[in-house]
């Protein structure tokens, strides 16, 4: 990993700017989701309690891995896991994420919100050196104890189900590069979400399940990367099967 001092400083400034301004943009964003769009996360108190317990149960970095159906999944996850007041006290609880640059960075307002909301943009399928630099930044953040949210499938599922065949290996590379990295697997779905979409429907109710795993591989190199990524995606697929068995539409 090669991340320069100025890039480390840039990430620290970005984190501080997000924390200072969070009472404004964070409260507004959650207010829009909760009251404007009338979204509701079921069993929110229990989810936050479970997340706190899971975080305490492990030592070392935590990578959050979730299925992916809408453009605002990462925002809903951050809203679900920790309260606004906790973020105001310690913004280090706020999870960084890697949005597709093409989806959010062509608009000044969204670009600003992504900056304040702890985003490291990535150009999937773009220049290898640029992608590597984004992943190196995320590796640095994980090693510094910041939670990071990624979507192992590499994009929103076009079938509405976890893609156990066409997933990205990048998540396996991240886990293998960060010592003692645990993975918090999250399955998130709106009850009326049949397939992928830009935004969830107004009034959507979200179901969220989570479990902590520590994927490891006996292999090395690319095989280890693929093995770890496969373990994570398979765990999400199992959580999806459980969802449809008990809460299915």
PEHUJO-V123899 format. One record per pair of residues at least 12 apart in sequence whose C-alpha atoms are under 8 Angstrom apart, sorted by the first residue. I is the first residue (numbers start at 1). J is the second residue. Records with the same first field share a line. If there is no record, write none. Layout:
BEGIN
I->J + J
END
This chain:
BEGIN
1->136 + 139
2->136
3->133 + 136 + 137 + 140
7->137
8->137
14->115 + 116 + 118
15->91 + 116 + 118
17->116
18->115 + 116 + 117 + 118
19->87 + 88 + 91 + 116
21->116
22->88 + 116
23->88
25->113
26->84
27->84
30->79
37->201 + 202 + 203
38->202 + 203 + 204
39->202 + 203 + 204 + 205 + 206
40->203 + 204 + 205 + 206
41->80 + 205 + 206 + 207 + 208
42->205 + 206 + 207 + 208
44->80
47->80 + 81 + 208 + 209
48->80 + 81 + 82 + 83
51->81
54->212
58->182
59->180
60->145 + 179 + 180 + 181 + 182
61->142 + 143 + 144 + 145 + 146 + 147 + 178 + 179 + 180 + 181 + 182
62->142 + 145 + 146 + 147 + 148 + 181 + 182 + 183 + 184
63->142 + 147 + 148 + 149 + 150 + 175 + 181 + 182 + 183 + 184
64->147 + 148 + 149 + 150 + 183 + 184 + 185 + 186
65->149 + 150 + 151 + 152 + 183 + 184 + 185 + 186 + 232
66->149 + 150 + 151 + 152 + 185 + 186 + 187 + 188 + 236
67->151 + 152 + 153 + 156 + 157 + 162 + 186 + 187 + 188 + 236
68->151 + 153 + 155 + 156 + 157 + 162 + 188 + 196
69->156 + 157 + 160 + 189 + 195 + 196 + 197
70->156 + 196 + 197 + 198 + 199 + 200
71->156 + 197 + 198 + 199
72->198 + 199
73->188
74->97 + 149
78->94 + 95
82->94
92->146 + 147
93->146 + 147
94->118 + 146 + 147
95->118 + 146 + 147 + 148 + 149
96->117 + 118 + 119 + 120 + 146 + 147 + 148 + 149
97->118 + 119 + 120 + 148 + 149 + 150
98->119 + 120 + 121 + 122 + 149 + 150
99->119 + 120 + 121 + 122
100->121 + 122 + 123 + 124
101->121 + 122 + 123
102->123
120->134 + 137 + 138
121->134
122->134
135->174
139->174 + 177 + 178
142->178
143->178 + 179
150->171
152->167 + 168 + 169 + 170 + 171 + 229 + 232 + 233
153->166 + 167 + 168 + 233
154->167 + 168
156->196
157->195 + 196
158->195 + 196
159->195 + 196
160->193 + 194 + 195 + 196
161->195 + 240
162->233 + 236 + 237 + 240
163->233
164->230 + 233 + 234 + 237
167->233
168->229
169->225 + 226 + 229
170->225 + 229
171->225 + 228 + 229
172->224 + 225 + 226 + 227 + 228 + 229 + 230
173->225 + 229
175->228
176->224 + 225 + 228
181->214
182->212 + 213 + 214 + 215
183->212 + 213 + 214 + 215 + 232
184->210 + 211 + 212 + 213
185->210 + 211 + 212 + 213 + 232 + 235 + 236
186->208 + 209 + 210 + 211 + 236
187->207 + 208 + 209 + 210 + 236 + 239 + 240
188->206 + 207 + 208 + 209
189->206 + 207 + 208
190->204 + 205 + 206 + 207
191->204 + 205 + 206 + 207 + 248 + 249
192->204 + 205 + 249
209->239
215->228 + 231 + 232
216->228
END
